[in-house]
Amino acid sequence: MTVKQIHKIKGDQLIIDLPESLRSSGKEVLVTIEDTTTIHEKKIALMKKAAKDPIFLKDLEEIKSDFESIDFE
């Protein structure tokens, strides 16, 4: 079972309410903490880079031209 939750940080502790299916003793879970702000900033930077990439722009033009004929149907 995979559960993804986003929590606001308050102080230096994170308290996670577990779903019912995980509330038994003896189970193990993997907790991964990611800085979502950093991830968002990296995605924005990649999108800005793609907007200037000639190969990406050419691909977009090809896709646009492929769909031009059906836009009027």
FIKOL-940047 format. One record per atom (N, C-alpha, C): y, x, z; residue number from 1; atom name. Coordinates in Angstrom, 3 decimals. Each point is the difference from the previous one (the first is absolute). Layout:
<atoms>
@Y=Y | X=X | Z=Z | lummar=NUM | tormi=CA
...
</atoms>
This chain:
<atoms>
@Y=-1.177 | X=0.847 | Z=0.000 | lummar=1 | tormi=N
@Y=1.177 | X=-0.847 | Z=0.000 | lummar=1 | tormi=CA
@Y=1.237 | X=0.890 | Z=0.000 | lummar=1 | tormi=C
@Y=0.961 | X=-0.344 | Z=-0.825 | lummar=2 | tormi=N
@Y=1.258 | X=0.733 | Z=-0.046 | lummar=2 | tormi=CA
@Y=1.132 | X=-0.943 | Z=0.377 | lummar=2 | tormi=C
@Y=0.837 | X=0.451 | Z=0.904 | lummar=3 | tormi=N
@Y=1.165 | X=-0.770 | Z=0.421 | lummar=3 | tormi=CA
@Y=1.208 | X=0.907 | Z=-0.152 | lummar=3 | tormi=C
@Y=1.007 | X=-0.472 | Z=-0.720 | lummar=4 | tormi=N
@Y=1.239 | X=0.767 | Z=-0.130 | lummar=4 | tormi=CA
@Y=1.106 | X=-0.784 | Z=0.675 | lummar=4 | tormi=C
@Y=0.754 | X=0.676 | Z=0.817 | lummar=5 | tormi=N
@Y=1.115 | X=-0.625 | Z=0.699 | lummar=5 | tormi=CA
@Y=1.178 | X=0.962 | Z=-0.022 | lummar=5 | tormi=C
@Y=1.192 | X=-0.551 | Z=-0.044 | lummar=6 | tormi=N
@Y=1.205 | X=0.814 | Z=0.102 | lummar=6 | tormi=CA
@Y=0.669 | X=-0.362 | Z=1.311 | lummar=6 | tormi=C
@Y=0.340 | X=1.023 | Z=0.776 | lummar=7 | tormi=N
@Y=0.606 | X=-0.207 | Z=1.313 | lummar=7 | tormi=CA
@Y=1.306 | X=0.769 | Z=0.103 | lummar=7 | tormi=C
@Y=0.940 | X=-0.534 | Z=0.704 | lummar=8 | tormi=N
@Y=1.238 | X=0.722 | Z=0.307 | lummar=8 | tormi=CA
@Y=-0.271 | X=0.906 | Z=1.192 | lummar=8 | tormi=C
@Y=0.559 | X=1.181 | Z=-0.030 | lummar=9 | tormi=N
@Y=-0.200 | X=0.961 | Z=1.078 | lummar=9 | tormi=CA
@Y=1.005 | X=-0.283 | Z=1.107 | lummar=9 | tormi=C
@Y=-0.525 | X=-0.102 | Z=1.204 | lummar=10 | tormi=N
@Y=0.840 | X=-0.182 | Z=1.183 | lummar=10 | tormi=CA
@Y=-0.426 | X=1.056 | Z=1.006 | lummar=10 | tormi=C
@Y=0.860 | X=0.966 | Z=0.231 | lummar=11 | tormi=N
@Y=-0.366 | X=1.072 | Z=0.922 | lummar=11 | tormi=CA
@Y=-1.018 | X=0.933 | Z=-0.629 | lummar=11 | tormi=C
@Y=-0.974 | X=0.422 | Z=0.812 | lummar=12 | tormi=N
@Y=-0.976 | X=0.959 | Z=-0.496 | lummar=12 | tormi=CA
@Y=-1.434 | X=-0.531 | Z=0.049 | lummar=12 | tormi=C
@Y=-0.161 | X=-1.340 | Z=0.124 | lummar=13 | tormi=N
@Y=-1.331 | X=-0.581 | Z=0.020 | lummar=13 | tormi=CA
@Y=-0.107 | X=-1.108 | Z=-1.032 | lummar=13 | tormi=C
@Y=-1.211 | X=-0.178 | Z=-0.499 | lummar=14 | tormi=N
@Y=-0.283 | X=-1.065 | Z=-0.953 | lummar=14 | tormi=CA
@Y=-1.157 | X=-0.819 | Z=0.559 | lummar=14 | tormi=C
@Y=0.220 | X=-1.283 | Z=0.175 | lummar=15 | tormi=N
@Y=-1.039 | X=-0.881 | Z=0.514 | lummar=15 | tormi=CA
@Y=-0.436 | X=-0.903 | Z=-1.150 | lummar=15 | tormi=C
@Y=-1.311 | X=0.004 | Z=-0.283 | lummar=16 | tormi=N
@Y=-0.547 | X=-0.755 | Z=-1.123 | lummar=16 | tormi=CA
@Y=-0.924 | X=-1.076 | Z=0.545 | lummar=16 | tormi=C
@Y=0.258 | X=-1.244 | Z=-0.382 | lummar=17 | tormi=N
@Y=-0.906 | X=-1.086 | Z=0.344 | lummar=17 | tormi=CA
@Y=-1.126 | X=-0.015 | Z=-1.026 | lummar=17 | tormi=C
@Y=-1.235 | X=0.138 | Z=0.483 | lummar=18 | tormi=N
@Y=-1.150 | X=0.056 | Z=-0.895 | lummar=18 | tormi=CA
@Y=-0.471 | X=-1.398 | Z=-0.380 | lummar=18 | tormi=C
@Y=-0.485 | X=-0.151 | Z=-1.243 | lummar=19 | tormi=N
@Y=-0.591 | X=-1.272 | Z=-0.392 | lummar=19 | tormi=CA
@Y=-1.255 | X=-0.273 | Z=0.839 | lummar=19 | tormi=C
@Y=-0.387 | X=-1.246 | Z=0.089 | lummar=20 | tormi=N
@Y=-1.144 | X=-0.412 | Z=0.822 | lummar=20 | tormi=CA
@Y=-1.261 | X=0.794 | Z=-0.325 | lummar=20 | tormi=C
@Y=-0.249 | X=0.249 | Z=-1.277 | lummar=21 | tormi=N
@Y=-1.234 | X=0.683 | Z=-0.405 | lummar=21 | tormi=CA
@Y=-0.083 | X=1.456 | Z=0.465 | lummar=21 | tormi=C
@Y=1.101 | X=0.570 | Z=0.407 | lummar=22 | tormi=N
@Y=0.001 | X=1.391 | Z=0.466 | lummar=22 | tormi=CA
@Y=0.116 | X=0.126 | Z=1.521 | lummar=22 | tormi=C
@Y=-0.051 | X=-1.108 | Z=0.708 | lummar=23 | tormi=N
@Y=0.242 | X=0.023 | Z=1.438 | lummar=23 | tormi=CA
@Y=-1.249 | X=0.229 | Z=0.850 | lummar=23 | tormi=C
@Y=-0.951 | X=0.690 | Z=-0.501 | lummar=24 | tormi=N
@Y=-1.169 | X=0.293 | Z=0.826 | lummar=24 | tormi=CA
@Y=-0.005 | X=1.481 | Z=0.361 | lummar=24 | tormi=C
@Y=-0.577 | X=0.312 | Z=1.128 | lummar=25 | tormi=N
@Y=-0.018 | X=1.397 | Z=0.432 | lummar=25 | tormi=CA
@Y=-0.999 | X=0.793 | Z=-0.832 | lummar=25 | tormi=C
@Y=0.240 | X=1.263 | Z=-0.135 | lummar=26 | tormi=N
@Y=-0.916 | X=0.869 | Z=-0.715 | lummar=26 | tormi=CA
@Y=0.319 | X=0.189 | Z=-1.472 | lummar=26 | tormi=C
@Y=0.896 | X=-0.809 | Z=-0.556 | lummar=27 | tormi=N
@Y=0.346 | X=0.171 | Z=-1.413 | lummar=27 | tormi=CA
@Y=1.019 | X=1.121 | Z=-0.132 | lummar=27 | tormi=C
@Y=0.001 | X=0.608 | Z=-1.162 | lummar=28 | tormi=N
@Y=0.987 | X=1.029 | Z=-0.304 | lummar=28 | tormi=CA
@Y=0.866 | X=-0.478 | Z=-1.153 | lummar=28 | tormi=C
@Y=1.272 | X=0.357 | Z=0.032 | lummar=29 | tormi=N
@Y=0.919 | X=-0.318 | Z=-1.086 | lummar=29 | tormi=CA
@Y=0.774 | X=1.258 | Z=-0.368 | lummar=29 | tormi=C
@Y=0.451 | X=0.045 | Z=-1.221 | lummar=30 | tormi=N
@Y=0.840 | X=1.097 | Z=-0.473 | lummar=30 | tormi=CA
@Y=1.437 | X=-0.509 | Z=-0.046 | lummar=30 | tormi=C
@Y=0.889 | X=0.696 | Z=0.660 | lummar=31 | tormi=N
@Y=1.411 | X=-0.375 | Z=0.005 | lummar=31 | tormi=CA
@Y=0.760 | X=1.073 | Z=-0.771 | lummar=31 | tormi=C
@Y=0.732 | X=-0.431 | Z=-1.033 | lummar=32 | tormi=N
@Y=0.821 | X=0.913 | Z=-0.791 | lummar=32 | tormi=CA
@Y=1.443 | X=-0.442 | Z=0.150 | lummar=32 | tormi=C
@Y=0.870 | X=0.932 | Z=0.309 | lummar=33 | tormi=N
@Y=1.416 | X=-0.325 | Z=0.158 | lummar=33 | tormi=CA
@Y=0.761 | X=0.643 | Z=-1.149 | lummar=33 | tormi=C
@Y=0.705 | X=-0.834 | Z=-0.773 | lummar=34 | tormi=N
@Y=0.794 | X=0.472 | Z=-1.124 | lummar=34 | tormi=CA
@Y=1.454 | X=-0.396 | Z=0.207 | lummar=34 | tormi=C
@Y=0.887 | X=0.866 | Z=-0.372 | lummar=35 | tormi=N
@Y=1.429 | X=-0.293 | Z=0.053 | lummar=35 | tormi=CA
@Y=0.349 | X=-0.766 | Z=-1.273 | lummar=35 | tormi=C
@Y=0.127 | X=-1.318 | Z=0.092 | lummar=36 | tormi=N
@Y=0.237 | X=-0.808 | Z=-1.191 | lummar=36 | tormi=CA
@Y=1.340 | X=0.284 | Z=-0.648 | lummar=36 | tormi=C
@Y=0.964 | X=0.462 | Z=0.773 | lummar=37 | tormi=N
@Y=1.303 | X=0.340 | Z=-0.573 | lummar=37 | tormi=CA
@Y=-0.146 | X=1.157 | Z=-0.976 | lummar=37 | tormi=C
@Y=-0.764 | X=1.018 | Z=0.378 | lummar=38 | tormi=N
@Y=-0.220 | X=1.155 | Z=-0.863 | lummar=38 | tormi=CA
@Y=-0.749 | X=-0.404 | Z=-1.260 | lummar=38 | tormi=C
@Y=-1.012 | X=-0.843 | Z=0.140 | lummar=39 | tormi=N
@Y=-0.764 | X=-0.465 | Z=-1.152 | lummar=39 | tormi=CA
@Y=0.910 | X=-0.751 | Z=-0.962 | lummar=39 | tormi=C
@Y=0.840 | X=-0.883 | Z=0.528 | lummar=40 | tormi=N
@Y=0.931 | X=-0.766 | Z=-0.841 | lummar=40 | tormi=CA
@Y=0.948 | X=0.940 | Z=-0.745 | lummar=40 | tormi=C
@Y=0.526 | X=0.996 | Z=0.689 | lummar=41 | tormi=N
@Y=0.925 | X=0.946 | Z=-0.629 | lummar=41 | tormi=CA
@Y=-0.687 | X=0.778 | Z=-1.117 | lummar=41 | tormi=C
@Y=-1.263 | X=0.379 | Z=0.202 | lummar=42 | tormi=N
@Y=-0.741 | X=0.726 | Z=-1.035 | lummar=42 | tormi=CA
@Y=-0.226 | X=-0.880 | Z=-1.223 | lummar=42 | tormi=C
@Y=-0.317 | X=-1.290 | Z=0.219 | lummar=43 | tormi=N
@Y=-0.211 | X=-0.909 | Z=-1.123 | lummar=43 | tormi=CA
@Y=1.283 | X=-0.191 | Z=-0.801 | lummar=43 | tormi=C
@Y=1.123 | X=-0.126 | Z=0.683 | lummar=44 | tormi=N
@Y=1.286 | X=-0.143 | Z=-0.685 | lummar=44 | tormi=CA
@Y=0.288 | X=1.242 | Z=-0.832 | lummar=44 | tormi=C
@Y=-0.256 | X=1.175 | Z=0.555 | lummar=45 | tormi=N
@Y=0.233 | X=1.248 | Z=-0.726 | lummar=45 | tormi=CA
@Y=-0.880 | X=0.071 | Z=-1.248 | lummar=45 | tormi=C
@Y=-1.254 | X=-0.428 | Z=0.107 | lummar=46 | tormi=N
@Y=-0.897 | X=0.009 | Z=-1.153 | lummar=46 | tormi=CA
@Y=0.464 | X=-0.984 | Z=-1.072 | lummar=46 | tormi=C
@Y=0.495 | X=-1.168 | Z=0.416 | lummar=47 | tormi=N
@Y=0.504 | X=-0.963 | Z=-0.976 | lummar=47 | tormi=CA
@Y=1.231 | X=0.532 | Z=-0.725 | lummar=47 | tormi=C
@Y=0.872 | X=0.686 | Z=0.725 | lummar=48 | tormi=N
@Y=1.187 | X=0.595 | Z=-0.639 | lummar=48 | tormi=CA
@Y=-0.415 | X=1.071 | Z=-1.001 | lummar=48 | tormi=C
@Y=-1.016 | X=0.770 | Z=0.360 | lummar=49 | tormi=N
@Y=-0.492 | X=1.039 | Z=-0.898 | lummar=49 | tormi=CA
@Y=-0.625 | X=-0.624 | Z=-1.248 | lummar=49 | tormi=C
@Y=-0.760 | X=-1.081 | Z=0.184 | lummar=50 | tormi=N
@Y=-0.652 | X=-0.672 | Z=-1.130 | lummar=50 | tormi=CA
@Y=1.028 | X=-0.588 | Z=-0.953 | lummar=50 | tormi=C
@Y=1.129 | X=-0.454 | Z=0.523 | lummar=51 | tormi=N
@Y=1.034 | X=-0.613 | Z=-0.838 | lummar=51 | tormi=CA
@Y=0.591 | X=0.990 | Z=-0.997 | lummar=51 | tormi=C
@Y=-0.223 | X=1.292 | Z=0.228 | lummar=52 | tormi=N
@Y=0.518 | X=1.030 | Z=-0.910 | lummar=52 | tormi=CA
@Y=-1.113 | X=0.705 | Z=-0.769 | lummar=52 | tormi=C
@Y=-1.245 | X=-0.370 | Z=0.250 | lummar=53 | tormi=N
@Y=-1.150 | X=0.646 | Z=-0.629 | lummar=53 | tormi=CA
@Y=-0.173 | X=-0.523 | Z=-1.429 | lummar=53 | tormi=C
@Y=0.115 | X=0.867 | Z=-1.014 | lummar=54 | tormi=N
@Y=-0.066 | X=-0.457 | Z=-1.388 | lummar=54 | tormi=CA
@Y=-1.348 | X=-0.629 | Z=-0.371 | lummar=54 | tormi=C
@Y=-1.085 | X=0.488 | Z=0.537 | lummar=55 | tormi=N
@Y=-1.317 | X=-0.566 | Z=-0.312 | lummar=55 | tormi=CA
@Y=-0.128 | X=-1.404 | Z=0.597 | lummar=55 | tormi=C
@Y=0.450 | X=-0.162 | Z=1.229 | lummar=56 | tormi=N
@Y=-0.033 | X=-1.312 | Z=0.653 | lummar=56 | tormi=CA
@Y=0.880 | X=-0.989 | Z=-0.762 | lummar=56 | tormi=C
@Y=1.192 | X=0.432 | Z=-0.374 | lummar=57 | tormi=N
@Y=0.913 | X=-0.875 | Z=-0.739 | lummar=57 | tormi=CA
@Y=-0.569 | X=-0.384 | Z=-1.363 | lummar=57 | tormi=C
@Y=-0.687 | X=0.944 | Z=-0.649 | lummar=58 | tormi=N
@Y=-0.630 | X=-0.302 | Z=-1.289 | lummar=58 | tormi=CA
@Y=-1.106 | X=-1.040 | Z=0.192 | lummar=58 | tormi=C
@Y=-0.793 | X=0.155 | Z=1.048 | lummar=59 | tormi=N
@Y=-1.051 | X=-0.979 | Z=0.292 | lummar=59 | tormi=CA
@Y=0.592 | X=-1.390 | Z=0.229 | lummar=59 | tormi=C
@Y=1.102 | X=-0.068 | Z=0.731 | lummar=60 | tormi=N
@Y=0.650 | X=-1.287 | Z=0.235 | lummar=60 | tormi=CA
@Y=0.462 | X=-0.638 | Z=-1.305 | lummar=60 | tormi=C
@Y=0.554 | X=0.792 | Z=-0.879 | lummar=61 | tormi=N
@Y=0.458 | X=-0.508 | Z=-1.295 | lummar=61 | tormi=CA
@Y=-1.171 | X=-0.534 | Z=-0.823 | lummar=61 | tormi=C
@Y=-1.124 | X=0.719 | Z=0.031 | lummar=62 | tormi=N
@Y=-1.182 | X=-0.456 | Z=-0.731 | lummar=62 | tormi=CA
@Y=-0.496 | X=-1.334 | Z=0.548 | lummar=62 | tormi=C
@Y=-0.033 | X=-0.131 | Z=1.296 | lummar=63 | tormi=N
@Y=-0.435 | X=-1.257 | Z=0.621 | lummar=63 | tormi=CA
@Y=0.965 | X=-1.123 | Z=-0.351 | lummar=63 | tormi=C
@Y=1.288 | X=0.301 | Z=0.050 | lummar=64 | tormi=N
@Y=1.015 | X=-1.001 | Z=-0.340 | lummar=64 | tormi=CA
@Y=-0.176 | X=-0.473 | Z=-1.439 | lummar=64 | tormi=C
@Y=-0.221 | X=0.925 | Z=-0.915 | lummar=65 | tormi=N
@Y=-0.159 | X=-0.381 | Z=-1.409 | lummar=65 | tormi=CA
@Y=-1.296 | X=-0.775 | Z=-0.222 | lummar=65 | tormi=C
@Y=-1.053 | X=0.318 | Z=0.756 | lummar=66 | tormi=N
@Y=-1.257 | X=-0.741 | Z=-0.106 | lummar=66 | tormi=CA
@Y=0.184 | X=-1.479 | Z=0.359 | lummar=66 | tormi=C
@Y=0.876 | X=-0.288 | Z=0.928 | lummar=67 | tormi=N
@Y=0.186 | X=-1.369 | Z=0.479 | lummar=67 | tormi=CA
@Y=1.160 | X=-0.727 | Z=-0.664 | lummar=67 | tormi=C
@Y=0.769 | X=0.667 | Z=-0.840 | lummar=68 | tormi=N
@Y=1.140 | X=-0.640 | Z=-0.644 | lummar=68 | tormi=CA
@Y=-0.404 | X=-1.203 | Z=-0.843 | lummar=68 | tormi=C
@Y=-1.097 | X=0.111 | Z=-0.711 | lummar=69 | tormi=N
@Y=-0.404 | X=-1.077 | Z=-0.900 | lummar=69 | tormi=CA
@Y=-0.436 | X=-1.254 | Z=0.758 | lummar=69 | tormi=C
@Y=-0.550 | X=0.146 | Z=1.196 | lummar=70 | tormi=N
@Y=-0.440 | X=-1.182 | Z=0.739 | lummar=70 | tormi=CA
@Y=1.078 | X=-0.579 | Z=0.907 | lummar=70 | tormi=C
@Y=1.109 | X=0.690 | Z=0.129 | lummar=71 | tormi=N
@Y=1.101 | X=-0.522 | Z=0.831 | lummar=71 | tormi=CA
@Y=0.563 | X=-1.292 | Z=-0.565 | lummar=71 | tormi=C
@Y=-0.122 | X=-0.208 | Z=-1.306 | lummar=72 | tormi=N
@Y=0.592 | X=-1.166 | Z=-0.634 | lummar=72 | tormi=CA
@Y=-0.985 | X=-1.159 | Z=-0.169 | lummar=72 | tormi=C
@Y=-1.226 | X=0.185 | Z=0.441 | lummar=73 | tormi=N
@Y=-1.012 | X=-1.065 | Z=-0.140 | lummar=73 | tormi=CA
@Y=0.168 | X=-1.063 | Z=1.050 | lummar=73 | tormi=C
</atoms>
